[in-house]
Amino acid sequence: MSSVRPRIGAGDVARVAAAVPVLLVLDAMVRLLGVRRGQQVLERLVPLRALAPDRDPAGGVEAAGIALALDRAAARVCRWSGRCLRRSLALWAWLRLRGVDAQIQFGVRRQGTALVGHAWVSHDGLAIAETAEMLAAHVSFGEVK
């Protein structure tokens, strides 16, 4: 699986600030409802829109920039485990608003004797805003539907 990952610019500071409350709400949703039910509620709140003919079907660099802003916001306010899941849910919802039918992928990797989980968003086999190293380190076991 290949990846798209941009650098953050000065204009992305507002995106980071906007991402903070979104991540906090998604955290509460996941804690109260669990992942599957939380995504189902989010799916009803954020319906998949029709893709405009002039839009990149994978969200392109814009999606990668949003993901990077979510990463930065999560690193500042999310001191709990599973922030990749909250970031993935937020990016997944943002892509749905733009008509992109993306998937949330789950995978694991070994860290010593433990298994460590990770979540990321993909579209048509392209991981959005993940490094090649991160993807290579994790064995994917599918998407949430």
Secondary structure in CASP SS format (residue, H / E / C, confidence):
PFRMAT SS
TARGET T0000
AUTHOR 0000-0000-0000
METHOD secondary structure of the structure
MODEL  1
M C 1.00
S E 1.00
S E 1.00
V E 1.00
R C 1.00
P C 1.00
R C 1.00
I C 1.00
G C 1.00
A H 1.00
G H 1.00
D H 1.00
V H 1.00
A H 1.00
R H 1.00
V H 1.00
A H 1.00
A H 1.00
A H 1.00
V H 1.00
P H 1.00
V H 1.00
L H 1.00
L H 1.00
V H 1.00
L H 1.00
D H 1.00
A H 1.00
M H 1.00
V H 1.00
R H 1.00
L H 1.00
L H 1.00
G C 1.00
V H 1.00
R H 1.00
R H 1.00
G H 1.00
Q H 1.00
Q H 1.00
V H 1.00
L H 1.00
E H 1.00
R H 1.00
L H 1.00
V C 1.00
P C 1.00
L C 1.00
R C 1.00
A C 1.00
L C 1.00
A C 1.00
P C 1.00
D C 1.00
R C 1.00
D C 1.00
P C 1.00
A C 1.00
G C 1.00
G H 1.00
V H 1.00
E H 1.00
A H 1.00
A H 1.00
G H 1.00
I H 1.00
A H 1.00
L H 1.00
A H 1.00
L H 1.00
D H 1.00
R H 1.00
A H 1.00
A H 1.00
A H 1.00
R H 1.00
V H 1.00
C C 1.00
R C 1.00
W C 1.00
S C 1.00
G C 1.00
R H 1.00
C H 1.00
L H 1.00
R H 1.00
R H 1.00
S H 1.00
L H 1.00
A H 1.00
L H 1.00
W H 1.00
A H 1.00
W H 1.00
L H 1.00
R H 1.00
L H 1.00
R C 1.00
G C 1.00
V C 1.00
D C 1.00
A C 1.00
Q E 1.00
I E 1.00
Q E 1.00
F E 1.00
G E 1.00
V E 1.00
R E 1.00
R E 1.00
Q E 1.00
G C 1.00
T C 1.00
A E 1.00
L E 1.00
V E 1.00
G E 1.00
H E 1.00
A E 1.00
W E 1.00
V E 1.00
S E 1.00
H E 1.00
D C 1.00
G C 1.00
L E 1.00
A E 1.00
I E 1.00
A C 1.00
E C 1.00
T C 1.00
A H 1.00
E H 1.00
M H 1.00
L H 1.00
A H 1.00
A H 1.00
H C 1.00
V E 1.00
S E 1.00
F E 1.00
G E 1.00
E E 1.00
V C 1.00
K C 1.00
END
